[in-house]
Amino acid sequence: MKAIVNVFLKNGVLDSQGKAVEHALSSHGYGTVSDVRVGKQIIIEMNESDAVSAKAKVAQMCEDLLANTVIEDYEIEIQA
């Protein structure tokens, strides 16, 4: 089973990397871009047979280690 975790800054938290990318895109002629947010993706292979249990375990991993929940949110997708 594969878990895909997308981690991104919470709304209201300044994303300086996103602003830099937004500026670079504008400089390259992509003037219609109005906001860029940069995050990270973590892909985890697991020896789990139950998707609900796998998602719960990955959520605990996010809370413990993978995301800074003070400033970041995360989304989990489980693929069988």
PALO-266218 format. One record per atom (N, C-alpha, C): residue number from 1; residue in one letter; atom name; y, x, z. Coordinates in steps of 0.2 Angstrom, whole numbers, always signed. Layout:
// PALO-266218
+-----+-----+------+-------+-------+-------+
|   n | res | atom |     Y |     X |     Z |
+-----+-----+------+-------+-------+-------+
| NUM |   a |   CA |     Y |     X |     Z |
...
+-----+-----+------+-------+-------+-------+
END
This chain:
// PALO-266218
+-----+-----+------+-------+-------+-------+
|   n | res | atom |     Y |     X |     Z |
+-----+-----+------+-------+-------+-------+
|   1 |   m |    N |    -6 |    +4 |    +0 |
|   1 |   m |   CA |    +0 |    +0 |    +0 |
|   1 |   m |    C |    +6 |    +4 |    +0 |
|   2 |   k |    N |   +11 |    +2 |    -3 |
|   2 |   k |   CA |   +17 |    +6 |    -4 |
|   2 |   k |    C |   +23 |    +2 |    -1 |
|   3 |   a |    N |   +27 |    +6 |    +3 |
|   3 |   a |   CA |   +33 |    +3 |    +6 |
|   3 |   a |    C |   +39 |    +6 |    +3 |
|   4 |   i |    N |   +44 |    +2 |    +0 |
|   4 |   i |   CA |   +50 |    +5 |    -2 |
|   4 |   i |    C |   +56 |    +3 |    +2 |
|   5 |   v |    N |   +59 |    +8 |    +5 |
|   5 |   v |   CA |   +65 |    +6 |   +10 |
|   5 |   v |    C |   +71 |    +9 |    +6 |
|   6 |   n |    N |   +76 |    +4 |    +6 |
|   6 |   n |   CA |   +83 |    +6 |    +4 |
|   6 |   n |    C |   +87 |    +5 |   +10 |
|   7 |   v |    N |   +91 |   +11 |   +11 |
|   7 |   v |   CA |   +95 |   +12 |   +16 |
|   7 |   v |    C |  +102 |   +13 |   +13 |
|   8 |   f |    N |  +107 |    +9 |   +16 |
|   8 |   f |   CA |  +114 |    +9 |   +14 |
|   8 |   f |    C |  +119 |    +8 |   +20 |
|   9 |   l |    N |  +125 |   +10 |   +19 |
|   9 |   l |   CA |  +130 |    +9 |   +24 |
|   9 |   l |    C |  +132 |    +2 |   +25 |
|  10 |   k |    N |  +133 |    +0 |   +31 |
|  10 |   k |   CA |  +135 |    -7 |   +32 |
|  10 |   k |    C |  +142 |    -8 |   +29 |
|  11 |   n |    N |  +143 |   -15 |   +27 |
|  11 |   n |   CA |  +150 |   -16 |   +25 |
|  11 |   n |    C |  +155 |   -15 |   +30 |
|  12 |   g |    N |  +160 |   -12 |   +28 |
|  12 |   g |   CA |  +166 |   -10 |   +33 |
|  12 |   g |    C |  +165 |    -2 |   +35 |
|  13 |   v |    N |  +160 |    +1 |   +33 |
|  13 |   v |   CA |  +159 |    +8 |   +35 |
|  13 |   v |    C |  +161 |   +12 |   +28 |
|  14 |   l |    N |  +166 |   +16 |   +29 |
|  14 |   l |   CA |  +169 |   +20 |   +23 |
|  14 |   l |    C |  +163 |   +24 |   +20 |
|  15 |   d |    N |  +162 |   +23 |   +14 |
|  15 |   d |   CA |  +157 |   +27 |   +10 |
|  15 |   d |    C |  +161 |   +32 |    +6 |
|  16 |   s |    N |  +162 |   +38 |    +8 |
|  16 |   s |   CA |  +166 |   +43 |    +5 |
|  16 |   s |    C |  +162 |   +46 |    -1 |
|  17 |   q |    N |  +156 |   +46 |    -1 |
|  17 |   q |   CA |  +152 |   +48 |    -7 |
|  17 |   q |    C |  +152 |   +43 |   -12 |
|  18 |   g |    N |  +152 |   +37 |   -11 |
|  18 |   g |   CA |  +153 |   +31 |   -15 |
|  18 |   g |    C |  +160 |   +31 |   -19 |
|  19 |   k |    N |  +165 |   +33 |   -15 |
|  19 |   k |   CA |  +172 |   +33 |   -17 |
|  19 |   k |    C |  +173 |   +39 |   -22 |
|  20 |   a |    N |  +169 |   +45 |   -21 |
|  20 |   a |   CA |  +169 |   +51 |   -25 |
|  20 |   a |    C |  +166 |   +49 |   -32 |
|  21 |   v |    N |  +160 |   +45 |   -31 |
|  21 |   v |   CA |  +157 |   +43 |   -38 |
|  21 |   v |    C |  +161 |   +38 |   -42 |
|  22 |   e |    N |  +164 |   +34 |   -38 |
|  22 |   e |   CA |  +169 |   +29 |   -41 |
|  22 |   e |    C |  +174 |   +32 |   -45 |
|  23 |   h |    N |  +177 |   +37 |   -42 |
|  23 |   h |   CA |  +183 |   +41 |   -45 |
|  23 |   h |    C |  +180 |   +45 |   -51 |
|  24 |   a |    N |  +174 |   +48 |   -50 |
|  24 |   a |   CA |  +172 |   +52 |   -56 |
|  24 |   a |    C |  +170 |   +47 |   -62 |
|  25 |   l |    N |  +167 |   +41 |   -60 |
|  25 |   l |   CA |  +166 |   +37 |   -66 |
|  25 |   l |    C |  +172 |   +34 |   -69 |
|  26 |   s |    N |  +178 |   +33 |   -65 |
|  26 |   s |   CA |  +184 |   +31 |   -68 |
|  26 |   s |    C |  +187 |   +37 |   -73 |
|  27 |   s |    N |  +186 |   +43 |   -70 |
|  27 |   s |   CA |  +188 |   +49 |   -74 |
|  27 |   s |    C |  +185 |   +50 |   -81 |
|  28 |   h |    N |  +178 |   +47 |   -81 |
|  28 |   h |   CA |  +174 |   +48 |   -87 |
|  28 |   h |    C |  +175 |   +41 |   -91 |
|  29 |   g |    N |  +180 |   +37 |   -90 |
|  29 |   g |   CA |  +182 |   +32 |   -94 |
|  29 |   g |    C |  +178 |   +25 |   -93 |
|  30 |   y |    N |  +175 |   +25 |   -87 |
|  30 |   y |   CA |  +172 |   +19 |   -84 |
|  30 |   y |    C |  +177 |   +15 |   -80 |
|  31 |   g |    N |  +183 |   +13 |   -82 |
|  31 |   g |   CA |  +188 |   +10 |   -78 |
|  31 |   g |    C |  +186 |    +3 |   -76 |
|  32 |   t |    N |  +181 |    +0 |   -78 |
|  32 |   t |   CA |  +179 |    -7 |   -76 |
|  32 |   t |    C |  +176 |    -6 |   -69 |
|  33 |   v |    N |  +174 |    -1 |   -67 |
|  33 |   v |   CA |  +170 |    +0 |   -60 |
|  33 |   v |    C |  +175 |    -1 |   -55 |
|  34 |   s |    N |  +174 |    -5 |   -50 |
|  34 |   s |   CA |  +179 |    -6 |   -45 |
|  34 |   s |    C |  +176 |    -4 |   -38 |
|  35 |   d |    N |  +170 |    -3 |   -37 |
|  35 |   d |   CA |  +167 |    -1 |   -31 |
|  35 |   d |    C |  +160 |    +2 |   -32 |
|  36 |   v |    N |  +159 |    +7 |   -28 |
|  36 |   v |   CA |  +152 |   +11 |   -28 |
|  36 |   v |    C |  +150 |   +12 |   -21 |
|  37 |   r |    N |  +144 |   +10 |   -20 |
|  37 |   r |   CA |  +141 |   +12 |   -13 |
|  37 |   r |    C |  +135 |   +16 |   -15 |
|  38 |   v |    N |  +134 |   +22 |   -11 |
|  38 |   v |   CA |  +128 |   +26 |   -12 |
|  38 |   v |    C |  +124 |   +25 |    -6 |
|  39 |   g |    N |  +117 |   +25 |    -7 |
|  39 |   g |   CA |  +112 |   +24 |    -2 |
|  39 |   g |    C |  +107 |   +29 |    -3 |
|  40 |   k |    N |  +101 |   +28 |    +0 |
|  40 |   k |   CA |   +95 |   +32 |    -1 |
|  40 |   k |    C |   +89 |   +27 |    -1 |
|  41 |   q |    N |   +84 |   +30 |    -5 |
|  41 |   q |   CA |   +78 |   +26 |    -5 |
|  41 |   q |    C |   +72 |   +30 |    -3 |
|  42 |   i |    N |   +68 |   +27 |    +1 |
|  42 |   i |   CA |   +62 |   +31 |    +4 |
|  42 |   i |    C |   +56 |   +27 |    +2 |
|  43 |   i |    N |   +51 |   +31 |    -1 |
|  43 |   i |   CA |   +45 |   +28 |    -3 |
|  43 |   i |    C |   +39 |   +30 |    +2 |
|  44 |   i |    N |   +36 |   +26 |    +5 |
|  44 |   i |   CA |   +31 |   +27 |    +9 |
|  44 |   i |    C |   +24 |   +25 |    +7 |
|  45 |   e |    N |   +19 |   +29 |    +6 |
|  45 |   e |   CA |   +12 |   +27 |    +5 |
|  45 |   e |    C |    +9 |   +26 |   +12 |
|  46 |   m |    N |    +5 |   +20 |   +12 |
|  46 |   m |   CA |    +2 |   +18 |   +19 |
|  46 |   m |    C |    -5 |   +16 |   +18 |
|  47 |   n |    N |    -9 |   +17 |   +22 |
|  47 |   n |   CA |   -16 |   +15 |   +22 |
|  47 |   n |    C |   -16 |    +8 |   +27 |
|  48 |   e |    N |   -14 |    +3 |   +24 |
|  48 |   e |   CA |   -13 |    -3 |   +27 |
|  48 |   e |    C |   -16 |    -9 |   +22 |
|  49 |   s |    N |   -19 |   -14 |   +25 |
|  49 |   s |   CA |   -22 |   -19 |   +20 |
|  49 |   s |    C |   -18 |   -25 |   +21 |
|  50 |   d |    N |   -14 |   -26 |   +27 |
|  50 |   d |   CA |   -10 |   -32 |   +28 |
|  50 |   d |    C |    -3 |   -31 |   +27 |
|  51 |   a |    N |    +0 |   -34 |   +22 |
|  51 |   a |   CA |    +8 |   -33 |   +21 |
|  51 |   a |    C |   +12 |   -35 |   +26 |
|  52 |   v |    N |   +11 |   -40 |   +30 |
|  52 |   v |   CA |   +15 |   -42 |   +36 |
|  52 |   v |    C |   +15 |   -36 |   +41 |
|  53 |   s |    N |    +9 |   -33 |   +43 |
|  53 |   s |   CA |    +8 |   -28 |   +47 |
|  53 |   s |    C |   +12 |   -22 |   +45 |
|  54 |   a |    N |   +11 |   -20 |   +38 |
|  54 |   a |   CA |   +14 |   -14 |   +35 |
|  54 |   a |    C |   +22 |   -15 |   +36 |
|  55 |   k |    N |   +25 |   -21 |   +34 |
|  55 |   k |   CA |   +32 |   -22 |   +35 |
|  55 |   k |    C |   +34 |   -21 |   +42 |
|  56 |   a |    N |   +31 |   -23 |   +47 |
|  56 |   a |   CA |   +33 |   -23 |   +54 |
|  56 |   a |    C |   +33 |   -15 |   +56 |
|  57 |   k |    N |   +28 |   -12 |   +53 |
|  57 |   k |   CA |   +27 |    -4 |   +55 |
|  57 |   k |    C |   +33 |    -1 |   +52 |
|  58 |   v |    N |   +35 |    -2 |   +46 |
|  58 |   v |   CA |   +40 |    +1 |   +42 |
|  58 |   v |    C |   +47 |    -1 |   +45 |
|  59 |   a |    N |   +48 |    -7 |   +47 |
|  59 |   a |   CA |   +54 |    -9 |   +51 |
|  59 |   a |    C |   +55 |    -5 |   +57 |
|  60 |   q |    N |   +49 |    -4 |   +61 |
|  60 |   q |   CA |   +50 |    +0 |   +67 |
|  60 |   q |    C |   +51 |    +8 |   +65 |
|  61 |   m |    N |   +49 |   +10 |   +60 |
|  61 |   m |   CA |   +50 |   +17 |   +57 |
|  61 |   m |    C |   +58 |   +17 |   +56 |
|  62 |   c |    N |   +61 |   +12 |   +53 |
|  62 |   c |   CA |   +68 |   +12 |   +51 |
|  62 |   c |    C |   +72 |   +12 |   +57 |
|  63 |   e |    N |   +70 |    +8 |   +62 |
|  63 |   e |   CA |   +74 |    +8 |   +68 |
|  63 |   e |    C |   +73 |   +14 |   +72 |
|  64 |   d |    N |   +68 |   +18 |   +72 |
|  64 |   d |   CA |   +67 |   +24 |   +76 |
|  64 |   d |    C |   +69 |   +30 |   +73 |
|  65 |   l |    N |   +69 |   +30 |   +66 |
|  65 |   l |   CA |   +70 |   +37 |   +63 |
|  65 |   l |    C |   +74 |   +36 |   +56 |
|  66 |   l |    N |   +72 |   +32 |   +52 |
|  66 |   l |   CA |   +74 |   +32 |   +45 |
|  66 |   l |    C |   +81 |   +30 |   +43 |
|  67 |   a |    N |   +84 |   +25 |   +48 |
|  67 |   a |   CA |   +90 |   +23 |   +47 |
|  67 |   a |    C |   +94 |   +24 |   +53 |
|  68 |   n |    N |  +101 |   +25 |   +53 |
|  68 |   n |   CA |  +105 |   +25 |   +58 |
|  68 |   n |    C |  +108 |   +18 |   +59 |
|  69 |   t |    N |  +105 |   +14 |   +63 |
|  69 |   t |   CA |  +107 |    +7 |   +63 |
|  69 |   t |    C |  +113 |    +5 |   +66 |
|  70 |   v |    N |  +117 |   +10 |   +68 |
|  70 |   v |   CA |  +124 |    +9 |   +70 |
|  70 |   v |    C |  +128 |    +8 |   +64 |
|  71 |   i |    N |  +127 |   +12 |   +59 |
|  71 |   i |   CA |  +131 |   +12 |   +53 |
|  71 |   i |    C |  +127 |   +10 |   +47 |
|  72 |   e |    N |  +121 |    +9 |   +47 |
|  72 |   e |   CA |  +117 |    +8 |   +41 |
|  72 |   e |    C |  +113 |    +2 |   +42 |
|  73 |   d |    N |  +112 |    -2 |   +36 |
|  73 |   d |   CA |  +107 |    -7 |   +35 |
|  73 |   d |    C |  +101 |    -5 |   +31 |
|  74 |   y |    N |   +96 |    -8 |   +31 |
|  74 |   y |   CA |   +90 |    -7 |   +27 |
|  74 |   y |    C |   +87 |   -13 |   +24 |
|  75 |   e |    N |   +83 |   -12 |   +19 |
|  75 |   e |   CA |   +79 |   -17 |   +16 |
|  75 |   e |    C |   +72 |   -14 |   +14 |
|  76 |   i |    N |   +67 |   -18 |   +16 |
|  76 |   i |   CA |   +60 |   -16 |   +15 |
|  76 |   i |    C |   +57 |   -20 |   +10 |
|  77 |   e |    N |   +53 |   -17 |    +5 |
|  77 |   e |   CA |   +49 |   -20 |    +0 |
|  77 |   e |    C |   +42 |   -17 |    +1 |
|  78 |   i |    N |   +37 |   -22 |    +1 |
|  78 |   i |   CA |   +30 |   -20 |    +2 |
|  78 |   i |    C |   +27 |   -21 |    -5 |
|  79 |   q |    N |   +24 |   -16 |    -8 |
|  79 |   q |   CA |   +20 |   -17 |   -14 |
|  79 |   q |    C |   +12 |   -16 |   -13 |
|  80 |   a |    N |    +8 |   -20 |   -15 |
|  80 |   a |   CA |    +1 |   -20 |   -13 |
|  80 |   a |    C |    -2 |   -15 |   -18 |
+-----+-----+------+-------+-------+-------+
END
